[in-house]
Amino acid sequence: MKATRNSQTPREFISGVQKSVMEAREPAASLAALPRIFDRDLEIYLNGQRLGWPWLEQHMRELHTRLKDIEVEVTHAAREGHVLLERHLVRAVASDGGEPWEAEIMAVYELTADDKIKVWRELARIPGDYTGW
């Protein structure tokens, strides 16, 4: 029997999210995973800017266009009730020149009763001219 998301450790939970979305080999697979993971009324706050579902879809398309060989390492994760905190590193290679690319992300998520991400607050250290794509 498959374990429910509630029975996972916080690190297993967020690592599964990252694997489904960030590490997906095809942009279509990443986009297909979004409704399983995120509430349709998703609120995103990235470095203080309020965004939502349309931005998330565009961000995933851009991410998979601009980067290849994406790997995510979840370094910290903790959960209290419906709040999850985490830090992860994203390592990849730029598609247009093969340069190494690395970002550090710290986020707090508010989850629904069925563990979908409803509110996402993120502070990100991203190299170069990143503007959220």
C-alpha positions as CSV (number, residue, x, y, z in Angstrom):
1,M,0.0,0.0,0.0
2,K,1.3,3.4,-0.9
3,A,2.0,5.7,2.0
4,T,-0.1,8.9,2.2
5,R,1.7,12.2,2.0
6,N,0.8,12.8,5.7
7,S,2.9,9.9,6.7
8,Q,6.0,11.3,5.1
9,T,8.7,13.2,6.9
10,P,8.9,16.9,5.9
11,R,12.1,16.2,3.9
12,E,10.5,13.3,2.1
13,F,7.4,15.4,1.3
14,I,9.3,18.4,-0.1
15,S,11.9,16.2,-1.9
16,G,9.0,14.5,-3.6
17,V,7.6,17.8,-4.7
18,Q,11.0,18.9,-6.1
19,K,11.5,15.6,-7.9
20,S,8.0,15.8,-9.5
21,V,8.4,19.5,-10.6
22,M,12.0,20.7,-10.7
23,E,13.7,17.5,-11.7
24,A,11.1,16.4,-14.2
25,R,12.9,15.4,-17.4
26,E,10.2,17.0,-19.7
27,P,8.4,20.3,-19.2
28,A,5.1,18.6,-19.8
29,A,5.7,16.2,-16.9
30,S,6.5,19.1,-14.6
31,L,3.3,21.0,-15.7
32,A,1.2,17.8,-15.3
33,A,2.4,17.4,-11.7
34,L,1.3,20.9,-10.6
35,P,-2.4,20.2,-9.9
36,R,-1.5,17.2,-7.7
37,I,0.9,19.4,-5.6
38,F,-0.6,22.9,-5.6
39,D,-4.0,24.3,-4.7
40,R,-5.6,26.1,-7.7
41,D,-6.0,29.2,-5.6
42,L,-2.3,29.2,-4.9
43,E,-0.7,32.4,-3.5
44,I,3.0,32.8,-4.1
45,Y,5.2,35.5,-2.5
46,L,8.7,35.5,-4.1
47,N,11.1,37.9,-2.5
48,G,8.1,40.0,-1.5
49,Q,6.3,40.0,-4.9
50,R,2.8,38.5,-5.0
51,L,2.3,35.9,-7.8
52,G,0.0,33.0,-8.5
53,W,-0.8,30.0,-10.6
54,P,-0.2,31.6,-14.1
55,W,3.3,32.6,-13.0
56,L,4.0,29.1,-11.6
57,E,3.2,27.5,-15.0
58,Q,5.3,30.0,-16.9
59,H,8.1,29.7,-14.4
60,M,8.2,25.9,-14.9
61,R,8.3,26.3,-18.7
62,E,11.1,28.8,-18.5
63,L,13.1,26.8,-15.9
64,H,13.0,23.7,-18.1
65,T,14.0,25.8,-21.2
66,R,16.9,27.7,-19.6
67,L,18.4,24.9,-17.5
68,K,19.2,21.2,-17.9
69,D,20.5,18.4,-15.6
70,I,18.5,20.0,-12.7
71,E,19.2,18.5,-9.3
72,V,17.6,19.6,-6.0
73,E,19.1,18.9,-2.6
74,V,16.7,19.6,0.3
75,T,19.0,20.5,3.2
76,H,16.5,21.4,5.9
77,A,12.8,20.7,6.4
78,A,10.4,20.9,9.3
79,R,6.7,20.8,9.7
80,E,4.3,21.9,12.3
81,G,0.6,21.1,11.5
82,H,-0.1,22.6,8.1
83,V,3.0,24.7,7.9
84,L,6.2,23.4,6.3
85,L,9.6,25.2,6.3
86,E,12.4,24.2,4.0
87,R,15.7,25.1,2.4
88,H,17.0,23.6,-0.8
89,L,19.8,24.1,-3.3
90,V,19.2,23.9,-7.0
91,R,22.1,22.8,-9.1
92,A,21.9,22.8,-12.9
93,V,23.6,23.6,-16.1
94,A,22.6,26.6,-18.3
95,S,21.1,25.3,-21.6
96,D,22.6,28.1,-23.7
97,G,26.3,27.6,-22.7
98,G,26.7,24.8,-20.3
99,E,27.7,27.0,-17.4
100,P,27.0,25.7,-13.9
101,W,24.1,27.3,-12.2
102,E,23.2,27.2,-8.5
103,A,20.5,28.8,-6.4
104,E,19.6,28.7,-2.7
105,I,15.9,28.8,-1.8
106,M,14.3,29.1,1.6
107,A,10.5,28.8,1.8
108,V,7.5,28.5,4.1
109,Y,4.4,26.7,2.8
110,E,0.9,26.6,4.2
111,L,-0.8,23.4,3.3
112,T,-4.4,22.4,2.8
113,A,-6.0,19.5,4.7
114,D,-5.1,17.2,1.9
115,D,-1.4,18.5,1.8
116,K,-1.6,20.7,-1.3
117,I,0.5,23.8,-1.2
118,K,-1.9,26.8,-0.8
119,V,0.5,29.6,0.2
120,W,4.1,29.7,-0.7
121,R,6.5,32.3,0.7
122,E,10.0,32.2,-0.7
123,L,13.3,34.0,-0.4
124,A,15.7,33.1,-3.1
125,R,19.3,33.7,-3.9
126,I,19.5,33.3,-7.6
127,P,22.5,34.1,-9.8
128,G,22.5,36.5,-12.8
129,D,19.5,38.4,-14.1
130,Y,16.9,36.1,-12.6
131,T,13.6,38.0,-12.2
132,G,11.3,35.0,-11.6
133,W,11.3,34.2,-15.4
